[in-house]
Amino acid sequence: MTTALPAFATTPQARRALGRSAYQVRKLIDAKVLPAAVHGRGRGGTLLLDPAALAALAAYPQLPQHLYGPGTEPYALAVGLRPLGPDHDPDNQRAVAGWDAVSPPPASAWLGWWRTGAATADLCAGLALPILGAVSGFVVAARLVTGWTLHPSVPGLIRFETAPLSGDRESSYLHHQYLPTAGSPWELLRRPRAPAPALPAPPGPGTGAGTEEALHDG
């Protein structure tokens, strides 16, 4: 017998279900990734959440996420997005920044400028990594990094040149999650490096080429 969902969920329940801080849950609500309604109580209001949407968000599959090490390799650049709003920093050269799940903003709102530095940007472009836009670690957008541009006056600011991902590859990132680390709003997601293919075994006696041919092989 299926247990009925409660009529609403609270933000403390969301923090526990999602493993996120109060600030991160609030970002999810303000970006409309986690739907909410206001139910008035007394002089204030209690923010109530859609329990089905909360359960669906908590069930997002986890992306591989390993610390840097010799046995790992980067596979995506993840950038943390705030809720959509005006961008008042003239250096960013865009009218708005962030994300709104109900009315997805222009690409410039989340692809604008990131302080990754040239070395990381070169790595992302050289490996053709996807760039993932995420709100509190829940992926809402994905593109392919094809190149980058250095800001004309602010050192370290990078704008990535991107292209669409194939449908199958895009769906392997959208509606997934990772745990954002403290500090920088961007991070390289890493996974274990695939083992190198085994070298073919040397030919046994009588199965290879003649001696004279073998001396000149390759």
C-alpha positions in Angstrom: 0.0 0.0 0.0 1.4 3.4 -1.0 1.8 5.9 1.7 0.2 9.3 0.9 2.5 12.3 0.8 1.8 15.0 3.4 0.0 18.1 2.2 3.2 20.2 2.5 6.8 20.0 3.5 8.8 22.5 5.5 12.3 24.0 4.9 13.9 22.0 7.8 12.5 18.9 6.1 14.0 20.0 2.8 17.4 20.6 4.4 17.4 17.0 5.8 16.0 15.4 2.6 18.4 17.2 0.3 21.5 17.4 2.5 21.8 21.1 1.9 22.1 24.2 4.2 19.3 26.6 4.8 20.9 29.1 2.4 21.1 26.5 -0.3 17.5 25.4 0.1 16.5 29.1 -0.1 18.3 29.4 -3.4 16.5 26.4 -4.7 13.2 28.0 -3.7 14.0 31.5 -5.1 15.2 29.9 -8.4 11.9 27.9 -8.5 13.8 24.7 -8.7 11.9 23.7 -5.6 8.3 25.0 -5.8 6.9 26.7 -2.7 3.9 28.6 -1.5 3.3 31.0 1.4 0.8 30.1 4.0 0.1 33.0 6.3 0.4 32.4 10.1 0.1 35.2 12.5 2.1 38.3 11.6 4.6 36.4 9.5 4.4 33.6 7.0 5.5 30.0 6.9 7.1 28.8 3.7 5.5 25.5 2.6 7.0 23.3 -0.1 5.5 20.9 -2.6 6.4 17.5 -1.0 6.3 15.6 -4.4 8.7 18.1 -5.9 11.0 17.8 -2.8 10.9 14.0 -3.1 11.7 14.2 -6.8 14.6 16.5 -6.2 16.1 14.4 -3.4 16.0 11.4 -5.8 18.2 13.0 -8.4 21.1 10.7 -9.2 24.5 11.7 -7.9 27.2 12.6 -10.3 30.7 11.1 -9.7 32.6 13.4 -7.4 36.2 12.5 -6.3 39.0 14.6 -4.8 41.9 15.4 -7.1 44.4 12.6 -7.2 46.5 10.6 -9.6 43.7 8.1 -10.1 41.1 10.6 -11.1 40.3 12.8 -14.1 38.0 15.8 -14.7 34.9 15.2 -16.6 32.8 18.4 -16.2 33.1 22.0 -15.0 30.2 22.7 -12.6 29.3 26.4 -11.9 27.0 27.4 -9.1 24.1 29.7 -10.1 22.1 32.0 -7.9 18.4 32.8 -8.5 17.8 35.0 -11.5 18.1 38.8 -10.9 19.8 41.9 -12.2 23.5 41.9 -12.5 24.7 45.2 -11.2 28.4 44.5 -11.8 29.4 46.4 -15.0 32.4 44.1 -15.5 30.1 41.2 -16.1 28.7 42.8 -19.2 25.2 41.3 -18.9 21.8 42.5 -17.7 20.9 39.6 -15.6 22.6 36.6 -13.9 21.4 33.4 -12.3 18.6 31.0 -13.1 14.8 30.7 -13.0 13.4 27.2 -13.6 10.0 28.5 -14.7 11.3 31.0 -17.3 14.9 29.9 -18.3 17.0 33.0 -18.8 19.3 33.8 -21.8 22.5 31.8 -21.9 24.5 34.9 -21.0 22.9 34.9 -17.6 24.7 31.7 -16.5 27.5 31.5 -19.0 28.7 35.1 -18.4 32.1 35.4 -16.6 33.8 33.0 -14.3 37.0 33.4 -12.3 38.5 30.1 -13.3 41.8 31.5 -14.7 43.4 30.6 -18.0 44.9 27.2 -16.9 41.5 25.8 -16.0 39.8 27.3 -19.0 42.5 25.7 -21.3 41.9 22.4 -19.6 38.1 22.5 -20.1 38.4 23.6 -23.7 41.2 21.1 -24.5 39.2 18.2 -23.1 35.9 19.5 -24.5 34.3 19.2 -21.1 30.6 20.0 -20.4 29.9 23.1 -18.3 27.1 22.4 -15.9 24.9 25.2 -14.5 23.6 24.2 -11.1 21.5 25.7 -8.2 22.8 24.4 -4.9 24.3 21.4 -6.7 21.2 20.4 -8.7 22.0 20.6 -12.4 19.6 22.8 -14.4 21.6 23.5 -17.6 24.5 22.0 -19.6 26.6 23.0 -22.6 29.8 21.9 -24.2 33.0 24.0 -23.7 34.5 24.8 -27.1 36.8 27.7 -26.2 37.1 30.7 -24.0 37.7 34.4 -23.9 39.7 36.4 -21.4 38.0 39.5 -20.0 39.5 42.6 -21.6 40.2 44.4 -18.3 39.6 42.1 -15.3 42.4 39.4 -14.9 41.2 35.9 -14.3 37.6 36.4 -15.6 36.8 33.9 -18.3 33.8 33.7 -20.6 33.4 30.2 -22.1 32.4 29.6 -25.7 30.0 26.7 -25.8 27.9 24.5 -28.1 24.9 22.3 -27.4 25.4 18.8 -26.1 23.9 15.9 -27.8 20.5 14.9 -26.4 21.7 11.7 -24.8 24.8 13.4 -23.3 22.8 16.4 -22.0 20.3 14.1 -20.3 23.1 12.3 -18.5 23.8 15.6 -16.7 20.4 17.3 -16.4 18.3 16.3 -13.3 21.5 15.0 -11.6 23.2 16.4 -8.5 26.6 16.9 -6.8 27.5 18.3 -3.5 28.9 21.8 -3.8 32.1 22.5 -2.0 32.7 25.6 0.1 34.5 28.5 -1.5 34.7 29.0 -5.2 31.4 29.1 -7.1 32.9 26.7 -9.7 34.6 23.3 -9.4 36.0 20.6 -11.6 34.0 17.3 -11.1 36.3 14.3 -11.2 35.8 10.6 -11.5 38.1 7.6 -11.3 40.4 7.3 -14.3 39.6 4.4 -16.5 42.3 1.7 -16.5 44.7 1.7 -19.5 43.9 -1.0 -22.0 46.1 -4.1 -21.6 49.0 -4.4 -24.0 48.7 -7.4 -26.4 50.7 -10.4 -25.4 53.9 -11.0 -27.4 53.7 -13.7 -30.0 54.7 -17.2 -28.9 57.5 -19.2 -30.6 56.7 -20.0 -34.2 53.7 -17.7 -34.4 55.4 -14.4 -35.3 57.2 -13.0 -38.4 60.6 -14.1 -39.5 63.7 -12.8 -37.7 64.8 -10.5 -40.6 61.3 -8.9 -40.9 61.0 -8.6 -37.1 64.2 -6.5 -36.9 62.6 -3.9 -39.2 59.1 -4.0 -37.7 57.8 -0.6 -36.8 
